[in-house]
Amino acid sequence: MKLFVRLLILCLTLVLPAWATVDDAISAAMEAADPYVKDGFTVREDQWGGDLAVGEKKAFQHTLFKGNDYWFFIATDTIKAEVSVHVYSSEGKLMDLEGWQKGSHSGTRFRPPSTGSYFLVVQVEESPEDRTHWALVYAYK
Amino acid sequence: MNYFRLALLLPLFSLASPARAATPPAQIDLSQFQQATQIDNVVVPVPAEIFLVLDKIGTPNWKGEMRDVELKIGKRHQIALLLGTVIADGFVAVEATDREKVKDIGRDVLKLAGAIGVRNSVLGRSNSIIEKADKGDWLNVKRELDGALQDVRNAMSELSDEQLAHLVSLGGWLRGTEVLTSVLNKSYSKDGSDLLHQPQLLAYFNGQIKAMPPELRETSLIDQIRRRLLEISPLIEDDEISKQSVAKVHTITSDLVKSILQKDS
């Protein structure tokens, strides 16, 4: 029984922090989006996340509608890590309208020139960890 | 000069800097992200994003786009599609600021979620939809509808029912597109028709259906959807979508939404 309890605690110690940090990253990303709600933006209730190595990128294909104004927010719970998100057209052209970086949070604004498919490219720019958890949310108005 | 104080303050300035960490490349090769078009890396927008643009470019008669639905509970794939269409109806009712309709839809969402075994995942959302509709808090009703969609999808994924989760999204897209094309049929505009230009999203849904197991893909309803989505593809490929194409897309999506209502699909 004592061995079982020790093994259980060891397993929980290994597993729980990993689970907790993705949720922490989501919370951080939602916090980054929060001030924009007062500006009339609606934050989606859906989030995307994972973990990446420094310099590693991931892309999401997203249909965005001309006439809307979008903000994309990415965050990490890892202290001293920086993550970024940028918008690219289907031809690979950078389409960001403006952006900001505040420590472990980053935001990018985009207004589609036409309705269609665009690519959100997320990247871990810097991190003290081998792999860094991140989360992405977006808002529109 | 107190250098000690200055040293303490400097990190605060760097944290608040609006400058980006690094300048992103102006051009990238997207082929390195071939996996981006795979199922988990595609973001499906909610109908509210489209309806918002319609409100900006015109004055749609949202009450005229509402429908009365008799819920017929059939097989799980039919229920999942129906659930998606009903959540889309919720977004229409919010646009129409119809409190009673939104509340009815909140109850319907709960009923349909229960029919596929994920009632608990939307119980809180359903109650919140009803409560916020009563207060006329439309912004948060929209968020709760969005949240209900995600909660249902997540619950289905936890039950290893990812295919049904995708069908909820597809149902929502079909009903949302039916409404969009209905509004455009009544008042066509180039800016409005531009909203239909979603060929990659349609390709994503086609891919989802293709990846379904045969026992699901070859049901009458899913096969019908598969065939008719292929009819929609060429109509929405071009940058300029004609009034005739809008009308055809409307006919197809209306037919499919009606089929989803049938219990024996």
Interface residues (C-beta under 8 A of the other chain):
Chain A: T42 V43 R44 E45 D46 W48 K57 K58 A59 F60 Q61 H62 T63 L64 F65 K66 G67 N68 E82 S84 H86 Y88 S90 E91 G92 K93 L94 D96 G99 W100 Q101 K102 G103 S106 S114 T115 G116 S117 F119 L120 V121 E125 E126 Y140 K141
Chain B: L15 A16 S17 P18 A19 R20 A21 A22 P24 P25 A26 Q27 I28 D29 L30 Q32 F33 Q35 A36 T37 N41 V42 V43 V44 P45 V46 A48 E49 I50 L52 V53 K56 I57 L139 K142 R143 E144 D146 G147 L149 Q150 D191 D194 L195 L196 H197 Q198 P199 Q200 L201 Y204 D239
